[in-house]
């Protein structure tokens, strides 16, 4: 019984690893871009109380809006030096605009750098 179970686990693991190797990530270029240091990442978030408050206020506004999809609610909001950067994929141009509007309203006059990307439909 133990041998059969162990054999099944090994076969399943091999099958899953073969499938995982065939699936190529679709965000490799974006990951490389982010490592280059040319774009804002979550590590660039300022720890100043003003910037963290702006980020939290924008995040609350985005999460509270029931018209946005989960992809839209998961965008990156990075505030540093009074400049808010919005990054990540959204499902439509409407969501991109809506998130920028929410950020502008919640940011209290901070400059918004909208780098949101509309997902390509496959």
MODELLER restraints for C-alpha pairs under 7 A, 6 or more apart:
rsr = mdl.restraints
at = mdl.atoms
rsr.add(forms.Gaussian(group=physical.xy_distance, feature=features.Distance(at['CA:42:A'], at['CA:78:A']), mean=6.14, stdev=0.5))
rsr.add(forms.Gaussian(group=physical.xy_distance, feature=features.Distance(at['CA:44:A'], at['CA:78:A']), mean=6.92, stdev=0.5))
rsr.add(forms.Gaussian(group=physical.xy_distance, feature=features.Distance(at['CA:44:A'], at['CA:80:A']), mean=6.98, stdev=0.5))
rsr.add(forms.Gaussian(group=physical.xy_distance, feature=features.Distance(at['CA:45:A'], at['CA:78:A']), mean=5.12, stdev=0.5))
rsr.add(forms.Gaussian(group=physical.xy_distance, feature=features.Distance(at['CA:45:A'], at['CA:79:A']), mean=5.42, stdev=0.5))
rsr.add(forms.Gaussian(group=physical.xy_distance, feature=features.Distance(at['CA:45:A'], at['CA:80:A']), mean=5.63, stdev=0.5))
rsr.add(forms.Gaussian(group=physical.xy_distance, feature=features.Distance(at['CA:46:A'], at['CA:52:A']), mean=6.82, stdev=0.5))
rsr.add(forms.Gaussian(group=physical.xy_distance, feature=features.Distance(at['CA:46:A'], at['CA:79:A']), mean=6.17, stdev=0.5))
rsr.add(forms.Gaussian(group=physical.xy_distance, feature=features.Distance(at['CA:46:A'], at['CA:80:A']), mean=4.74, stdev=0.5))
rsr.add(forms.Gaussian(group=physical.xy_distance, feature=features.Distance(at['CA:51:A'], at['CA:79:A']), mean=5.42, stdev=0.5))
rsr.add(forms.Gaussian(group=physical.xy_distance, feature=features.Distance(at['CA:51:A'], at['CA:80:A']), mean=6.09, stdev=0.5))
rsr.add(forms.Gaussian(group=physical.xy_distance, feature=features.Distance(at['CA:51:A'], at['CA:82:A']), mean=6.26, stdev=0.5))
rsr.add(forms.Gaussian(group=physical.xy_distance, feature=features.Distance(at['CA:54:A'], at['CA:107:A']), mean=5.39, stdev=0.5))
rsr.add(forms.Gaussian(group=physical.xy_distance, feature=features.Distance(at['CA:55:A'], at['CA:77:A']), mean=6.16, stdev=0.5))
rsr.add(forms.Gaussian(group=physical.xy_distance, feature=features.Distance(at['CA:55:A'], at['CA:78:A']), mean=6.56, stdev=0.5))
rsr.add(forms.Gaussian(group=physical.xy_distance, feature=features.Distance(at['CA:55:A'], at['CA:79:A']), mean=5.98, stdev=0.5))
rsr.add(forms.Gaussian(group=physical.xy_distance, feature=features.Distance(at['CA:57:A'], at['CA:106:A']), mean=5.80, stdev=0.5))
rsr.add(forms.Gaussian(group=physical.xy_distance, feature=features.Distance(at['CA:58:A'], at['CA:102:A']), mean=6.83, stdev=0.5))
rsr.add(forms.Gaussian(group=physical.xy_distance, feature=features.Distance(at['CA:58:A'], at['CA:103:A']), mean=5.18, stdev=0.5))
rsr.add(forms.Gaussian(group=physical.xy_distance, feature=features.Distance(at['CA:58:A'], at['CA:106:A']), mean=5.36, stdev=0.5))
rsr.add(forms.Gaussian(group=physical.xy_distance, feature=features.Distance(at['CA:58:A'], at['CA:107:A']), mean=6.57, stdev=0.5))
rsr.add(forms.Gaussian(group=physical.xy_distance, feature=features.Distance(at['CA:61:A'], at['CA:102:A']), mean=6.27, stdev=0.5))
rsr.add(forms.Gaussian(group=physical.xy_distance, feature=features.Distance(at['CA:62:A'], at['CA:73:A']), mean=5.92, stdev=0.5))
rsr.add(forms.Gaussian(group=physical.xy_distance, feature=features.Distance(at['CA:62:A'], at['CA:99:A']), mean=6.65, stdev=0.5))
rsr.add(forms.Gaussian(group=physical.xy_distance, feature=features.Distance(at['CA:62:A'], at['CA:102:A']), mean=6.67, stdev=0.5))
rsr.add(forms.Gaussian(group=physical.xy_distance, feature=features.Distance(at['CA:63:A'], at['CA:73:A']), mean=5.59, stdev=0.5))
rsr.add(forms.Gaussian(group=physical.xy_distance, feature=features.Distance(at['CA:68:A'], at['CA:95:A']), mean=6.60, stdev=0.5))
rsr.add(forms.Gaussian(group=physical.xy_distance, feature=features.Distance(at['CA:71:A'], at['CA:89:A']), mean=6.69, stdev=0.5))
rsr.add(forms.Gaussian(group=physical.xy_distance, feature=features.Distance(at['CA:71:A'], at['CA:90:A']), mean=5.71, stdev=0.5))
rsr.add(forms.Gaussian(group=physical.xy_distance, feature=features.Distance(at['CA:72:A'], at['CA:90:A']), mean=4.98, stdev=0.5))
rsr.add(forms.Gaussian(group=physical.xy_distance, feature=features.Distance(at['CA:72:A'], at['CA:95:A']), mean=6.76, stdev=0.5))
rsr.add(forms.Gaussian(group=physical.xy_distance, feature=features.Distance(at['CA:75:A'], at['CA:86:A']), mean=6.87, stdev=0.5))
rsr.add(forms.Gaussian(group=physical.xy_distance, feature=features.Distance(at['CA:75:A'], at['CA:87:A']), mean=5.80, stdev=0.5))
rsr.add(forms.Gaussian(group=physical.xy_distance, feature=features.Distance(at['CA:75:A'], at['CA:88:A']), mean=4.85, stdev=0.5))
rsr.add(forms.Gaussian(group=physical.xy_distance, feature=features.Distance(at['CA:75:A'], at['CA:89:A']), mean=6.75, stdev=0.5))
rsr.add(forms.Gaussian(group=physical.xy_distance, feature=features.Distance(at['CA:76:A'], at['CA:86:A']), mean=5.69, stdev=0.5))
rsr.add(forms.Gaussian(group=physical.xy_distance, feature=features.Distance(at['CA:76:A'], at['CA:87:A']), mean=4.99, stdev=0.5))
rsr.add(forms.Gaussian(group=physical.xy_distance, feature=features.Distance(at['CA:76:A'], at['CA:88:A']), mean=6.02, stdev=0.5))
rsr.add(forms.Gaussian(group=physical.xy_distance, feature=features.Distance(at['CA:77:A'], at['CA:84:A']), mean=6.80, stdev=0.5))
rsr.add(forms.Gaussian(group=physical.xy_distance, feature=features.Distance(at['CA:77:A'], at['CA:85:A']), mean=5.90, stdev=0.5))
rsr.add(forms.Gaussian(group=physical.xy_distance, feature=features.Distance(at['CA:77:A'], at['CA:86:A']), mean=4.98, stdev=0.5))
rsr.add(forms.Gaussian(group=physical.xy_distance, feature=features.Distance(at['CA:77:A'], at['CA:87:A']), mean=6.73, stdev=0.5))
rsr.add(forms.Gaussian(group=physical.xy_distance, feature=features.Distance(at['CA:78:A'], at['CA:84:A']), mean=5.60, stdev=0.5))
rsr.add(forms.Gaussian(group=physical.xy_distance, feature=features.Distance(at['CA:78:A'], at['CA:85:A']), mean=5.08, stdev=0.5))
rsr.add(forms.Gaussian(group=physical.xy_distance, feature=features.Distance(at['CA:78:A'], at['CA:86:A']), mean=6.59, stdev=0.5))
rsr.add(forms.Gaussian(group=physical.xy_distance, feature=features.Distance(at['CA:79:A'], at['CA:85:A']), mean=6.24, stdev=0.5))
rsr.add(forms.Gaussian(group=physical.xy_distance, feature=features.Distance(at['CA:82:A'], at['CA:110:A']), mean=5.50, stdev=0.5))
rsr.add(forms.Gaussian(group=physical.xy_distance, feature=features.Distance(at['CA:82:A'], at['CA:111:A']), mean=6.81, stdev=0.5))
rsr.add(forms.Gaussian(group=physical.xy_distance, feature=features.Distance(at['CA:83:A'], at['CA:110:A']), mean=5.80, stdev=0.5))
rsr.add(forms.Gaussian(group=physical.xy_distance, feature=features.Distance(at['CA:83:A'], at['CA:111:A']), mean=4.94, stdev=0.5))
rsr.add(forms.Gaussian(group=physical.xy_distance, feature=features.Distance(at['CA:83:A'], at['CA:112:A']), mean=6.10, stdev=0.5))
rsr.add(forms.Gaussian(group=physical.xy_distance, feature=features.Distance(at['CA:84:A'], at['CA:110:A']), mean=6.75, stdev=0.5))
rsr.add(forms.Gaussian(group=physical.xy_distance, feature=features.Distance(at['CA:84:A'], at['CA:111:A']), mean=6.08, stdev=0.5))
rsr.add(forms.Gaussian(group=physical.xy_distance, feature=features.Distance(at['CA:84:A'], at['CA:112:A']), mean=4.85, stdev=0.5))
rsr.add(forms.Gaussian(group=physical.xy_distance, feature=features.Distance(at['CA:84:A'], at['CA:113:A']), mean=5.94, stdev=0.5))
rsr.add(forms.Gaussian(group=physical.xy_distance, feature=features.Distance(at['CA:85:A'], at['CA:112:A']), mean=6.06, stdev=0.5))
rsr.add(forms.Gaussian(group=physical.xy_distance, feature=features.Distance(at['CA:85:A'], at['CA:113:A']), mean=4.67, stdev=0.5))
rsr.add(forms.Gaussian(group=physical.xy_distance, feature=features.Distance(at['CA:85:A'], at['CA:114:A']), mean=6.05, stdev=0.5))
rsr.add(forms.Gaussian(group=physical.xy_distance, feature=features.Distance(at['CA:85:A'], at['CA:115:A']), mean=6.91, stdev=0.5))
rsr.add(forms.Gaussian(group=physical.xy_distance, feature=features.Distance(at['CA:86:A'], at['CA:113:A']), mean=6.22, stdev=0.5))
rsr.add(forms.Gaussian(group=physical.xy_distance, feature=features.Distance(at['CA:86:A'], at['CA:114:A']), mean=4.99, stdev=0.5))
rsr.add(forms.Gaussian(group=physical.xy_distance, feature=features.Distance(at['CA:86:A'], at['CA:115:A']), mean=5.49, stdev=0.5))
rsr.add(forms.Gaussian(group=physical.xy_distance, feature=features.Distance(at['CA:86:A'], at['CA:116:A']), mean=5.94, stdev=0.5))
rsr.add(forms.Gaussian(group=physical.xy_distance, feature=features.Distance(at['CA:87:A'], at['CA:114:A']), mean=6.92, stdev=0.5))
rsr.add(forms.Gaussian(group=physical.xy_distance, feature=features.Distance(at['CA:87:A'], at['CA:115:A']), mean=4.98, stdev=0.5))
rsr.add(forms.Gaussian(group=physical.xy_distance, feature=features.Distance(at['CA:87:A'], at['CA:116:A']), mean=4.66, stdev=0.5))
rsr.add(forms.Gaussian(group=physical.xy_distance, feature=features.Distance(at['CA:88:A'], at['CA:116:A']), mean=5.13, stdev=0.5))
rsr.add(forms.Gaussian(group=physical.xy_distance, feature=features.Distance(at['CA:88:A'], at['CA:117:A']), mean=6.00, stdev=0.5))
rsr.add(forms.Gaussian(group=physical.xy_distance, feature=features.Distance(at['CA:89:A'], at['CA:116:A']), mean=5.90, stdev=0.5))
rsr.add(forms.Gaussian(group=physical.xy_distance, feature=features.Distance(at['CA:89:A'], at['CA:117:A']), mean=4.76, stdev=0.5))
rsr.add(forms.Gaussian(group=physical.xy_distance, feature=features.Distance(at['CA:89:A'], at['CA:118:A']), mean=5.61, stdev=0.5))
rsr.add(forms.Gaussian(group=physical.xy_distance, feature=features.Distance(at['CA:89:A'], at['CA:119:A']), mean=5.71, stdev=0.5))
rsr.add(forms.Gaussian(group=physical.xy_distance, feature=features.Distance(at['CA:90:A'], at['CA:96:A']), mean=6.43, stdev=0.5))
rsr.add(forms.Gaussian(group=physical.xy_distance, feature=features.Distance(at['CA:90:A'], at['CA:116:A']), mean=6.82, stdev=0.5))
rsr.add(forms.Gaussian(group=physical.xy_distance, feature=features.Distance(at['CA:90:A'], at['CA:117:A']), mean=6.08, stdev=0.5))
rsr.add(forms.Gaussian(group=physical.xy_distance, feature=features.Distance(at['CA:90:A'], at['CA:118:A']), mean=4.98, stdev=0.5))
rsr.add(forms.Gaussian(group=physical.xy_distance, feature=features.Distance(at['CA:90:A'], at['CA:119:A']), mean=5.85, stdev=0.5))
rsr.add(forms.Gaussian(group=physical.xy_distance, feature=features.Distance(at['CA:91:A'], at['CA:118:A']), mean=5.57, stdev=0.5))
rsr.add(forms.Gaussian(group=physical.xy_distance, feature=features.Distance(at['CA:91:A'], at['CA:119:A']), mean=5.34, stdev=0.5))
rsr.add(forms.Gaussian(group=physical.xy_distance, feature=features.Distance(at['CA:92:A'], at['CA:118:A']), mean=5.54, stdev=0.5))
rsr.add(forms.Gaussian(group=physical.xy_distance, feature=features.Distance(at['CA:93:A'], at['CA:118:A']), mean=6.43, stdev=0.5))
rsr.add(forms.Gaussian(group=physical.xy_distance, feature=features.Distance(at['CA:96:A'], at['CA:116:A']), mean=6.29, stdev=0.5))
rsr.add(forms.Gaussian(group=physical.xy_distance, feature=features.Distance(at['CA:100:A'], at['CA:114:A']), mean=6.68, stdev=0.5))
rsr.add(forms.Gaussian(group=physical.xy_distance, feature=features.Distance(at['CA:104:A'], at['CA:112:A']), mean=6.75, stdev=0.5))
